[in-house]
Amino acid sequence: MPPITGRNPLAMRRVYASAERGALLGFVVNILLAAGKLTAGILAGSFVLIADAVNSLGDVLASTVVLGSLRFAQRPPDAGHPYGHTRIEAVAGAMVSMLILVSAGIIAWEAIQRIGRFHDVPPSWTLWVAGTTVVTKEVLYRYNWRLGKETGSQAIRANAWDHRADALSALAVMVGLALVRFGGDSWRSADEIAALVVVVLILTGGVRLLLGSAHELMDAQAEPDFVGRIRRMVLTVPGADGVEKLFVRKSGLEYLVDLHLEVDPAMTVESGHRVSHAVKDHLMAECAEIREVLIHLEPARTHRG
């Protein structure tokens, strides 16, 4: 694994290792679920199971891209990339989201074409396949959500919500299969209708992922709670009289901070330089996810003395 730059590399390495564990677990589970649902869908003639298998295959692709981008993001800065390579995660996320949206469109078109056609009633064991998916995905959601809270990683939390959406999708599959099996001929189209519900859930997840990636690529301000936390930490450093401007950009699992720091206007350049370094060291020691802090000194309007 390539080295990680920064003031707190061991702590940041643990964050990346946790993210990789979550992505790897999702990769393995989604491969097993996709293979099981695809086989069951073909054997039972259930289009909704096949559609949900495609959803799992999309998750496999997403996990693969996430794992690759997490490794690439840890490369140290170079002459061509002075801010590092962490932005690759947002680029990869945007690419995966577009593939997900295309696959959802294909499934929707096929489901609409199949509505009203005669097909066999799926066997009872298909309900067990769908039920197993619901339980498995809910367990993955809870694991990743706890991991996200422990590491403070928004990427892991987003991955957790993706598992929750998959659990809801599998629940829709189970309801559709139950209606087809126990509802009689009048409910034969419930299989395709449930597939369309799955499509809506896939589209929702794909759009959310695309918007999140675009938000990050456009250098949007970080979450208000995180920005407020940084502001409060700055003001605990002796000599830091105020924060005139504070811009925090998310870049993968890490953040870049641009800060206009207010200090005593009578302070020498050397003293101001010491204060700015103290602020930077404090932020990077307390927040492992901060990759870099750039500070511009400003004269304080009211010196705290």
Buried (B, 14 or more C-beta within 10 A) or exposed (E): EEEBBBBBEEBBBBBBEBBBBBBBBBBEBBBEBBBBBBBBBEEBBBBBBBBBBBBBBBBBBBBBBBBBBBBBBBBEBEEEEEEBBBBBBBBBBBBBBBBBBEBBBEBBEBBEEBBEEEBEBBBEEBBEBBBBBBEBBBEBBEBBBEBBEEBBBBBBBBBBBBBBBBBBBBBBBBBBBBBBBEEEEEBBBBBBBBBBBBBEBBBBBBBBBBEBBBEBBEEEEBEEEBBEBBBEBBBEBEBBBBBBEBBBBBBBBBBBBBBBBBBBEEBEEEEBEEBBEBBBEBBBEBBBBBBBBEBEBBBBEEBEE
